[in-house]
Amino acid sequence: MFMATAPAHSFLSSSIVKELAHFGGDVSSMVPGIVNDALKARVVGK
């Protein structure tokens, strides 16, 4: 299955997103809302 994505998200590394979230960075423009909420909950839980 081929799933096209928006150019803004085509080369986004999950490691970078997780690291940004871990250090309090705003990743809301990089991920869908539900993922952003899950990352926030995960960072708060640690």
N, C-alpha and C positions, 0 to 999 in steps of 0.2 A: 504494500500500500504506500502510495506517495502522498505525503502531507505537506503542502506548501505553507510557508510562514511569512509573516511580515518581514521586510528587510531589516527592520530595527532589531528583530530577535533571531535572525538567521545564524549568527555566529556567537551566540551567548553561552559562555561556559558556566555550568552550574557551580563549579568550584568558586568562581569569582563572585557569583551572586551570594553564595553561602558565606563567603568571607566578608563581603560588604555588610550583610545583615548582622553577622557576628559582632562587628565593630561599630554597629549603630548606624550604618549608612542607609540611605533611602533607596530601596530597590523597587518601589512601586511602579516606576515607569518601565521597568524591565521584565516584570512578571505579571501574570493575571492576579486579580484581587484575592482569589482564594489561596493562591500560592503565597502571596505576600502575608496574608493573615496567618498561614501555617508557619512561615518562617519567623514571624514575630513571636508566636506562641512558643516555638521551639527555643528561640534565643532567651526568652524570659524564663523558661523552664530550666535552663542550665545555670 
